[in-house]
Amino acid sequence: MNRTPAPRARLIALASGVLAATALTAPGATADDAVRPTAAQLTAAHTALARADVTGSAWYTDAATGTVVVTVDSTVDADELDALTKAATTPAGAPEINRTTGKFTKHIAGGEYILLPGGIRCLIGFNVQDSAGVKYALTAGHCTDTGDVTSLGTTVNSSFPGNDYALIRYSNQSAAEGSVYLQNGTYQDITSAGSPFIGQRITSSDPMTGVRSGTVTGLNATVNYGADGIVYGLIQSNLCSEPGSSGGPIFSGTQAMGLISGGSGNCSTGGTTFAQPVVEPLSAYGVSVF
């Protein structure tokens, strides 16, 4: 993925010498202070991006630099890209714009593990339990609606769009194990849940694509799935995924990290994958991994 650095105000070394930083900033300020947008300016940029309503766009703020990072799929045309650029530009400068292959879609078809109404298949993310020891499966909210009867049991709660998570109560309580299958006869034990950080190595496990690894590239990302809705607060990564990966687990060692929501590309050419952070549904439903 090519990244074009966002225009930034910076100190310029001239042939006759270096212009002192004190000539560009107020006393006591730094160059970074002069170019970093305020929280209000970033909020305004995110609001403007949502109002632009461009299907196939996603965005987050780089916490280290304060730069708005916009990722677009192959369906976004030049005019839409221009509108996104204008919306995300702050007084500190233009956004970073990245284009990824394929189309942002909810990865819903062709998966395994959970058979849903209408013949749809998604994946179990993680098995969890409540304070009474009742066991459930966490999966993506766009896979199922509250009340749906699945191959595992009944969906007791589902949240999509806005969020992307759902809770299915196991009919057979003894079937749930606190681990992730690694597609080769072995299992990864999951003992806790965590919040990812930029650059963290993460792993997914999918019966179609196998065990894959990638890195976290963005946090608190918003993705516009078009008519299917907008989802907020997602993990953005260069981990590959394909249709059928929805709800699948993203983990780091023994820590649960997220549930695959969607993305673009595939595991042959690469792409972008978005995931629902797992700590949010754990808190919302009052459950924990085991």
N, C-alpha and C positions, 0 to 999 in steps of 0.2 A: 504494500500500500504506500503510495507516494504521498508525502506530506509537504505542502507548500507553507513555509513559515509565514505567519501573519505579520503584516507591516507593524513595526514597533518603533517608537521614538528611541533613539540610541545616541551615544556619544560618537562623534565622527573624527577619526584621525586625519588631519589635513597634512598636506605636503610640508607646510611650514611649521607643523607641530601639532600637539594634541590639545583640543579645546577642553578646558577644565570643566569638570562636572559641576562645579559651583556656579558656573555661568548659566547653567540650564535649570538648576533646581533652587528652590527656596532654601534659606538657611535651615540646617537640620534635616532636610529631606534627602532622599536618595533617588537615583535614576529610576529604580524599580517603583518607588512611590509615585513618581511623575507619570508613569505609563499604565499602572495597574488600575483597572476600572473599579468603581465602588460596588458594594453589594446591591445598591438600588439600581445602578446602571446594568448590572448583570441580570437582575430580576426583570428589568424592562426588556432586555434583549431576549430572554427566554419567553416572555409573554408575547413579544412580537413574532418570534418563530412559531409559536403555537397558532397565532392569528393568521400567519401566512398559509397554514394548513396545506403543506406540500406533502402528498403521499410519497413515501420512500425516503423521508428525511429523518435524521436522528441527531441529537445534540446533547452536549454536556459542557461543563466548565472545567478546564484544567486547573486544579486547585493550586498547583505550584506557580503558575504564571498569571492566572486570572483570564486567560484567553478562552473565548467561546469556540469549541471545536464542533464543527458540523460535518456529518457523514451523510452522503447521498448515494442511493443505488442507481442502477443503470436506467431507470425510467424517468429520472428527473432531468428536464430539458434545460436549455440555456437560460430561458426567461425565468423559470422557477429557481434556478441556481442564483440568478441575479437578485431575485426577491429575497431569498434566504440570506444572501450576503449582506444586503442592506438591512434586513431585520436584525441580524446578529452583530452588526458593527456598533461599537461603543465609542465614546469620546476618546478612549485609549487606543483605538485601532480596529482594523478589520478582523473577522474571525479566521480561524484555520479551517480550510475546506478540504475534505477528503472524499474521493469517489471510490466506491467499492463495486465489485462485480455482482451481477445478478440482481435480484429483486427482493426487498424486505417482505417476507411473508411469515405467517405463523406456521411453524413446522409441525404439521398435524397429520399428514397422510403417510401410510406405509410403515408405521412403527409397530412395536410389539409390547407385550406385558399387559396393557389394559385395553380390553375391548369395550368400546363405548357405543351408545345408541347411534344408529345410522351406519354401522360398520367402521367407524373411525377408530384408529388405534393411536394411543400415545404411550409415553413411558412413565413408570414410577420414578419419582425423583428420590425421595427418602421415606423410609418408614419411621413413624413417630408415635408417641403415646401421650395420653393425658395423665393428670395426677392420679386417676383411678386405675391406670394401667391399661385402659382401652386403647387398642392399636388402630392406626390409620395410615393411609398412603397420601403423601403430598404429590401433586402433579400440577400442570399448568391450568389456569382458570379457563382459558379459551377452549380446553378440551371437553369440558363437561359443565352442565348446569346443576344447581342445587336440586336434589331429588332424583337425579338420573341413577338408574340401576346399571352398574358396570359389571365386568367379569370378576371384580374383587369384592364389590359390595355396593353400598349406596353413598352417593355424594351428599355429604351433610352441609357443605358450604362451598361456594364458588365465587370468585371475584375477578371480573374482566368486563370491559376494559378499565383503565386506570391502574389496576393491579393485574397480576396474571398468576393466580394461585388457586388451588382447590384442595379440599380435604375429603377423602373417601374412607368411610368406616369399613373395616374388613368384616366380611361375613364369617370367615374362618380365622379367628383370632390367632391361632397357632401358626398360620402361614407367614406372618410378618417376621422378618429378621432384620436386625440392626446393622446391615451391611450393604455394599453395592457389588453386584455381580460384575466381574471383569471379563466376561465373554470367553474365558478359557478354562473354566472349571474351578477358578479361585475367586475369592471375595476380598474386598477392602472393607475392613471394619470402620464404621463411622461412630465416633464417640462424643463429638461436640459439633457446634455450629459456630461459624465465624463470619466476620465482615472482610471482604477482600480489599486489597490495596493495589494501586497502580504498579504494574510490572510483575505482580505475583504470578507464579506458575500455577495453572489450574488444569484439571483433568475431567474428561467426560467419559461415560461408558454407554455404548449404544449397540444393540444386537446387529444393526446394519453396518455401521461404520467402525465398530470396534472401540478400543480405548484410544482416546486422542488427547493431546496436550496443547496448550496455548498459553497466552499471557493476558492479563487484564489490561486493557488500553484506556478505559474510561469508567467513571462512576457517576451515579445519579443521572444516567442518560434517559432522554425522552425519545420514543420511537413512534412514528406515525404510520400505522398499518392501513391507512385509507379508510374505506367504509367500515372496516372491522374495528376501528377505534384507535385511540392513543393510549400508550402505557408509559408511566412515569417511574423514575427511580431505579432504572435497570443497570445491570453490569454490562459494559461493552467489552468485547474481547476479539482476538484473532483466532480463537478456537473454531474449528470447523464443525458444522452440523448440517443436517439435511432434512427434508420433509419426513416426518415420522419421529424426529428427535424431541418434539414438544414434551415438556414436563420432565425430561431427562435430567439426571444428576450432574452437577458441577461441584467438584470437591478438590481439596488440597490436602493430601495425606489423609488423616483421619477426620478432617474437618469438613462438614457440609457447608457449601458456599451459595449455591443457587439452583434454580430450576430453569431449564432452557425454555425461552419464550419464542424466539424466531430469529431470523437473520437473512443473509443472502449468501450466494455461492454454494459450494459443496465441498466434500472432502477429497476431491480430485484436483480442483483448481484453487481451493482456499476461499476465504470470504470473511464475513463479520457475523458474530453470534451475540445475541442479547439474552440476558438471563435475569429472572426475578431473584433478588437477594433472598435467601432462605430465612434469614432472621426475622423478616417482616411477618410472614405467615405463622411462624412459630410463636411470635408474640401475640398476633391477632387471635389465634385459635387456642392459646394456652397449652401448647404441646411442646415436646422436646424429642430430639433424636435419642436413640437408645442402643 
